[in-house]
Amino acid sequence: MLYKKKIILFLSILSIGITTSYAQPFIHSGIWVHPGAAESKKELDFVKKQIKAGKEPWKSEFHNMIQFEIKNGYTKTSAPKDLGKVNENDQKEDAKLAYANALAWYFTDNAAYAEQAIKVFKTWSSTFEGYRYAYPLNEATNQSQLDCAWIGSILGPAAEILRIYPGWSSEDIENVKTMFRTKFYPNLNLLNTWNGNEDLTQIYAMISIAVFLEDEKEFNIALDRLEKRNPSYFYLTSDPVSSRNYATRTFPNDWYKPQIIKDGLTQETCRDNNHHAQFAMAAALATAEVAWHQRIDIYKKNEKRYIATMELMAKQVLTGSMQEMCTNNATTTELFDTWEIGYNHYHNRMGIELPYTKQLLETQIRNPNTKSDWNIFYETLTHANIQEN
């Protein structure tokens, strides 16, 4: 009898959403939370309340998403084929339309938005042929993987929101699940050997889709990949030297000749002065957010690593200077709607001050000119100043 009571108590603790900091390796418990990819129900409900109250920045961000992403009705009868770079933008527009409509449905309770998103999924699940190779083999594998990662990282979270829409038929849902398993998994599970932002985007797509599919095996593969990629992309002095070498990337040879090496440096910081590093940081933090919603704390173990990255990159962007870290000392001028997920966790949940990140968000990121692109999708709308209690 005592044994049964302990089991009941254990399950009760899990059911109220206590997040556990697991020792490595991180392993999913097999108990799923929905919606629980990039956005949780508490987060979605908070944003919904702010939009209805006309509060900023959510009101303007929601308006921007509707204006720029939900333009016309979805009338396509087949999904864009994978022809490498030729059609990746068409695929992106479809995926963004699905995600924007899923969010719009949740925030407004207007079923027309959900039905629009379902049209995208229905077309894709019945016509998409998968990711093929349109280039010579040595390039095709990585490009197809990257396209798959980009699109999967948008479609996965969109599907996860829609799974609670009562009008989505079980048959259509199963067709989408089959599409993810047969058309996305094969490329996502093949490790990308280009720069780390590609692998990190694959990881984010993998874990988001795994939550929708309730696929514990794939979820754990994603966690394992992130564990290996973290020290080989986000520099931390305390990491073992050997951990900085992963896939085909070695330290310091493939880190684009940084002039200064310190915590917060990324493998691509000096590639193009924080352009691609934004995509990588966004993917890593979004992956940690998905894990958090599934009661696994990736954030804590990587607290120093991720905060150093966010703060260094924010300082560089704010000053326009790479702080003598790279041969070219001017930062990228192309900013994306990221930093929000990481800042929300470390500052709003954990109470940690990130002064440069805070200043960057308030002065440059939260404005209509900041882009949401590829794996980065309206983070200010979904994760700015979230209050979950």
N, C-alpha and C positions, 0 to 999 in steps of 0.2 A: 504493500500500500504506500509506504514511504517513497519507494522508487517511482511509482506512478505520479505521486504528487510533485516530485522533482521534475519529471518530464513535463507535466502540465505547467509548472512555474517557468521552466525554460522556454517553452513555446509561447507563453504569455509575454515574457520579456521581449522575445523576437517580434511579436505581433504589434507592439507599441512603437517600434521603429528605433530602438537603440542602435547606434552605429558603433561597431567594434573596430578597434585598431588591431588588425591581424598581424601576427608575425609572418615573415616571408617563409614559404610562398603564400601569397594571398589565395584563398580558395573560396569560391562562392558556396554559400550554405545550402542552396537548392530551394530556398524559400524566396519567391519573387515578389517584388513590389511594382504595382502598375498604377498610373503611368510612372515609369522609372528609368527613362533614358536621360536625355539632357535636362528634362524638366520633370519635377515631381508634382503631385496634385496640390500640395501646399503652396508651392511656388506659383503654379498656374493660377490658383485661386487668389493669391495675393495680388498678382498682376491684374487679373480680371477686376478686382475691386478698385485698384488704382485707376484703371482706364475708365470705369464707370463713374468714378468721382472726378474725372478730368484732371488728374494730377500728372505732373511732369517728373521724369522724362518719358513716362510710359505712354501718355496720350499722344505726343508727337511721334514717338517711335512706332506706335501702332498705326497711326495715320500714314507714315512713310511706308510701312510694310504693305498696307493695303494699296497705296498709290503705285508703288514701284513693282510689286510682285504679283498682285492680283489684278491683272489688266483686262483680259477678255475671257470669255468662256473657253473651256478646254474642248477642242473639237477634233483633236488628232485621233486617227484610227489605228495607228501603230506607233510604237516607241522608236525614237531615233536609233539607228543602227550604230554599233561601235565601229567606227572607221578611224580610230586614232583621234588626232586633233581636229579632224574635219567636223565631227558632230558633237564634240564634248560640250560645246556651249548650248546646243539644242537640248542635250540631256540635262544640263544644269538648269535650264529654264523650266523644264518639266518638274524636276525635283523641287526646286524652290517654290513653284506653284503649289505643289502638294503640301509642303511644310507650312507655307504661309496660310493656306486654306485651313489646315488642321488647327493652327493656332487661332485663326480668326473664328473658327467654329467654337472653340472652347471659350474664348473671351466674350463672344456675343450671344451664344446659344442659338445662332442662326444655322439651321440644318443645311441650308443651301451651300454654305462653305464646306461642310463635311462632304456633301455629295460631289462637289467639284474636285476635292482631293481624291475621293474614291474613284472618280473617273480616270484620274492619272494612274492610280495603282491598277485598276482593272485593265487599262490599255497595256501597261507595261507587263503585267503578269501573264497576259495572253499573247503578246507579240514580241517581247524583247528577246533577242537571240543570244545575249551574253556578250562577254568581252573577248574580242578576237584580236589578232595581231596584224596591224597594218603596216608595220615597219620591219626592217631587218631584225632578225631574232634578238640580237644583243640590245636593241632599243625597245622592241615591241613589248617584251615581257614587262618592263618597268612602266612604260606609258599606259599600257592596258591596266596594270595594277593601280596606277595613280588615278586614272579616270574612274575606275571601279570604286576606289576609296573616296574620292570626292563625292560621287553620286550616292554611295551607300551611307556616307556620313550625314546626308540630308534626308534621304528616304527613310533610313532607319528610325530616327527620332520622330519623323512625321507619322509613320505607321504606329509607333508606340502611343502617341497621343490619340490617334483614331481608334485604337483597339477598344476604347471605352465608349465609342459612339454606338448607340443601340441599332442604328440603321445599317451598319456594315454587316453584310451577310456572312455567315460562317464559311460558306463555299468560297466567297471572294477572298476572305482572310486566308484560307488554306492555300489558295492559288498564289497569293503574295508570299506566303511562307515558302512555298516550293520555289518561287523565283529567287528569293534570297539564298536558299540553300544551293540551288543548281547554277545560278547565273552570277552570284556575287562571291560566295564562299571560295570557289576554286582560285580566284585571283587574289582575294584578300589573304588567304592562307599561304600564299607564295610570297616569301619575304622580299620586299623591294630592296634592291641593292644600290639605289641612288642615294641622294642625301636624306638625312633623317626625317625631314618633314613629310616625305612620302610614306615612310613606315608608320610614323605617328598618326597620320590621317587614316591609313589602313586600320590601325589599332582602334581608333575611335569608331570607324564604321563597323568593325567586327563586334565591338562590345555593345554598341547601340542595337544592332540587328539581333545579337544574341539575347538581349533582354526581351525584344519583341517575340522571338521564337522560344523563349524560356530554354535556351540551349546552354546548359551549364558547362559542357565541354568547350564550346567556342568562347564563352565568357572567360574561362580560365586560361585559354590559349592567349587571349588578348592581354590579360593581366601579366602573364609570363613574358610576352613580347615587350610590354611597357617596362617591366622590371629590368630587362636587358638593355633597352634603348635609352632609358633615363640617363645613366652615367656616360653613355657614349654620345649624348647630345647636349645635355645641360651640365656644364663643368662644375664640379665641386672638389675642392682641394682634398677633402678627406677620402675620396673614392680611391679604390685600388687602381693603379696605373693600367692594369690589364683590362679593367672594366670599360675603359674608354675606347677600346677597339671592338667593333661589332659589325657583322656582315662584311662589307668590303671597305668600311670606313675605319681609318686608323688615326690615332692621335700622335703628333700634331699634323701629320702630313695632309689629312683631308679636312682640316679646319680652316683653310683659306688664309694661312699665314698671319694669325693674330700677333700684334706687336706687344700686347699685354695679355697675360693669362691669369684670370682670377675668377672667383665664384660669380656666376651669372653669365659668363661667356657661353655661347652656344656653338655647335658645330658649323652653323651657317651665319653667325654674326657678321663675319667679314666677307661672306660670299657676295651679298648685295646690301650690306649695312642695315640689316634688320627687316628687309622685305619678307623673305621666306621664313625667317625666324618667327615672325608673327603667326604664320600658319601652324608652325610646329608647336609653339607655346599654346595656341588655342586648342589644338588637338589633344595635347597632353592633359591640360586642365579640364577639358570637356570629358575626357576619359575618366579622370579622377572624380568628376561630378557624377557620372553614371554609376561608378563604383560606390560612391557615397550613398546614392539613392538605394543601392542594393545592400547597404549596411557594411560596406568594406571601405576602410579609411586609407586611401592611397595618399591623401594630402599630408597626413602627419609625418610619415616616414620621409617625405620629400619636401617638408616645410622649408628647410633652409635652401634647398636647390631651387624650388619654384619661386620663392620670394626673391631670392637673389637675381634670378632671371628677369622677373617682372620689374623689379626696381631699377636694375641696370638699364634695361631696354627703355623704360619710361624716362629715366634721366637723360639718356642719349637723345631720345626723340624730343624731349622738352627743350634741350639746349641746342639741338641741331648738330651736335658734335658726338662723334664716337668715343670721345674721351681718350684720344690717341691710341685706341685699341686696334684700329685697322689702318692700313696704308692710306686708304681714302677716308678722311676724317669726317665727311659729311654724311648725315643719316639719310635714310630713305624719306621721301616726302609723302609716300603712299601709305596711309594708315587704314587699319581695318577695325571693325567693331568687336574688338576682343579686349582682354584684361578683365572684363566684368565678372566672369565666372570665378576666376582666381581671387579677385579682390573681394567679391561677395563672401567667399568662404573664409579667407584668412582675416579679413577685417570685420565683416558683419557677423559671422558665426563665431570666430575665435577671438575677436577683439585685438588683433595685431595691427599696429600702425604701418601703413605703406605709403609714406608721404608723396613720393614721386608718382606712384601709380594713381593715387587719389587726384593729384593735380592734373595729370594727363587726362584722366577720365572726365574731369569737370571742365577742362579748358579746350580739349581737342577731340576726344572720342565721342562724346554725347552731342553730336550735331549732325544735321542731314547730309553733310558732305563725306562722312566716314562710311566706308564701304562694308557691306556684308557680301562676302564672296566665297565660293567653293565651300570649304568645311566650316566657315565662320558665318553664322546666320543670326543677325539681330540679337546679339547678346545683351545689349542695353535694354531692349524690350523685355527679355525673359529673365535677366539676372541682375539688374541694377537695384541695389539697396533692398534686397529681399528680406522680409521679416516673416519668418515661418511660424512664429508662435501666436 
